Amino acid sequence: MEDGKNKKSLFIRVLSIILILIYLALLGIFLYCMITGSEYLLAMLFVIIIYPIILYIFLWLKKVFGNK
């Protein structure tokens, strides 16, 4: 039983680190677009704003439809 909990906990931690690294990469791309004056600056700004909102919605839905 404990082994399953540890694996789930490890999976959640690894997934969290991956999602944070993706967000940091998006921030880096956004800064690059800002410095170079790219035409994709507003699109990257949209992605930077919407990414945490989508993650929050997934967490909220998991809580709503999770085990009761």
Secondary structure, 3 states (H helix, E strand, C coil): CHHHHHHHHHHHHHHHHHHHHHHHHHHHHHHHHHHHCCCCHHHHHHHHHHHHHHHHHHHHHHHHHCCC
